[in-house]
Amino acid sequence: MTRRHLIERWAFAAVWVTLPFTMGPAFADALAHCEPLLRTSTSVGLWLVWAAGLGAALIPRTVTLTGIRIVAPATLVAAAWAAIAAPEVGVAQVVALAVATLATVVVLAAGTGAAFVNGSAYGLEHRIPLRAPGPLLLGPVELAWAVAVAGAVAGPLLLVDRVWVVGAVVLLAGWPACWWACRSLHVLSRRWLVFTPAGVVLHDQLAVLEAVLVIRRHLRSIGPALVGTDARDLTLGAPGLALEIRFTEPLAITPTPPRRRGEIDPVQSEDVGGVLCTPTRPGRVMDEVARRELPIA
């Protein structure tokens, strides 16, 4: 494993393991004037979140990638709250905000995503994540993340604060909402361009109902998409450089039908001569294409 891969694999864990020392003082200041029960319960909750995040950071899998990408940004919100709740903003609050920001940046980095999704890869597979669809980045992803975090913590905090009725209602509604939001976000972690000994696979249930398998002898080329190409656009409006996978002969695919006014359009297959996708790191894709001696556009 190269130094670059080691950094991508362990960078988040290295940052996360420091949180009790870098963020602990800020939380201690913020909780100092709270009731003992609320202070103790919140402290226990923070330790549990840290332990769960550390466990996920040490086990690279697609599901743990979703977990840390939900939990890490929440530490930034918690650090901001600690700075506001503290009697005054000092070094502890600034350090907490800086480390929480670093953890969030690292966990959302393309290298971290690649390291974790490849932890679930089979045999000689190599997975490269796809960029999130553009329309989802303009509100739905952030909303789902907020529902996941708020749904998990709002109910218990209200119950600890002895707001029994509201806390019970929020708990009963919040945890199922949190589960739904986490499942929705997990779909984004399961979108890959996969290189296998047999060829290339586009695995993206948001774009196609069944994975698109292109075996070597049916692969004409892989390269940056050209303006005006007739390839089927499966990027879903994701930002970044789109790559075009061309076939030697038309291949049947089944695009995921759009939802319209609560209804789903009929499923229809299409014969296409190529498809477009937007990986998080197109340069790494082209390196893999060259390494496996696949045709380059």
Buried (B, 14 or more C-beta within 10 A) or exposed (E): EEEEEEBBBBBBBEBBBBBBEBBBBBBBBBBEEBEEEBBEBBBEBBEEBBEBBBEBBEEBBBBBBBBBBBBBBBBBBBBBEBBEBBEEBEEBBEBBBEBBBBBBBBBBBBBBBBBBBBBBBEEEBBBBBBBBBBEBBEEBBEEBBBBBBBBBBBBBBBBBBEBEEEBEEBBEEBBEBBEBBBEBBBBBBBBBBBBBEEBBBBBBEBBBEEEBBBEBEBBBBBBEBEEEBEBBBBBBBBEBBBBBBBBEEEBEBEBBEEEEEEEEEEEEEEEBBBBBBBBBBBEBBBEBBEEBEBEEB
